[in-house]
Amino acid sequence: MKLPVPESEIEFLPIRAQGAGGQNVNKVSSAVHLRFDIPNSSLPPAIKQRLLNKRDQRINKQGVLVIKAQNHRTRERNRQEALDRLTALIAAASERRKPRIPTAPSRKARQKRLDSKTRRGRVKRLRRRVGFDD
């Protein structure tokens, strides 16, 4: 999938990955921080607003999106994974959700519901103990 923003607007910072990794974990910076400044990007204003309105902990108060990729052993694969995640996030924000049209139950559906309640009440009444006053 093609990246919807120019790569000049994206900043990559190599960092050391966390967790187990043997000898290389302390000396090789194979993980990547992708930083993307949403307010200063070339995205359409509607998509920018949708991204900024998301309750996402990766977006800070200044509107900078930070994606950390460290699943792979090489920096290049982590860089590609971070780009893929950014692309997916922008694609999700660019989809317009169809507005919900509230509906009400029809008269027939309401009547059917009431009839079934009446029938159920009749069945329960027949299960009662027979008394002399009935």
Secondary structure in CASP SS format (residue, H / E / C, confidence):
PFRMAT SS
TARGET T0000
AUTHOR 0000-0000-0000
METHOD secondary structure of the structure
MODEL  1
M C 1.00
K C 1.00
L C 1.00
P C 1.00
V C 1.00
P C 1.00
E H 1.00
S H 1.00
E H 1.00
I E 1.00
E E 1.00
F E 1.00
L E 1.00
P E 1.00
I E 1.00
R C 1.00
A C 1.00
Q C 1.00
G C 1.00
A C 1.00
G C 1.00
G H 1.00
Q H 1.00
N H 1.00
V H 1.00
N H 1.00
K C 1.00
V C 1.00
S C 1.00
S C 1.00
A E 1.00
V E 1.00
H E 1.00
L E 1.00
R E 1.00
F E 1.00
D E 1.00
I C 1.00
P C 1.00
N C 1.00
S C 1.00
S C 1.00
L C 1.00
P C 1.00
P H 1.00
A H 1.00
I H 1.00
K H 1.00
Q H 1.00
R H 1.00
L H 1.00
L H 1.00
N H 1.00
K C 1.00
R C 1.00
D C 1.00
Q C 1.00
R C 1.00
I E 1.00
N C 1.00
K C 1.00
Q C 1.00
G C 1.00
V E 1.00
L E 1.00
V E 1.00
I E 1.00
K E 1.00
A E 1.00
Q C 1.00
N C 1.00
H C 1.00
R C 1.00
T C 1.00
R H 1.00
E H 1.00
R H 1.00
N H 1.00
R H 1.00
Q H 1.00
E H 1.00
A H 1.00
L H 1.00
D H 1.00
R H 1.00
L H 1.00
T H 1.00
A H 1.00
L H 1.00
I H 1.00
A H 1.00
A H 1.00
A H 1.00
S H 1.00
E C 1.00
R C 1.00
R C 1.00
K C 1.00
P C 1.00
R C 1.00
I C 1.00
P C 1.00
T C 1.00
A C 1.00
P C 1.00
S C 1.00
R H 1.00
K H 1.00
A H 1.00
R H 1.00
Q H 1.00
K H 1.00
R H 1.00
L H 1.00
D H 1.00
S H 1.00
K H 1.00
T H 1.00
R H 1.00
R H 1.00
G H 1.00
R H 1.00
V H 1.00
K H 1.00
R H 1.00
L H 1.00
R H 1.00
R C 1.00
R C 1.00
V C 1.00
G C 1.00
F C 1.00
D C 1.00
D C 1.00
END
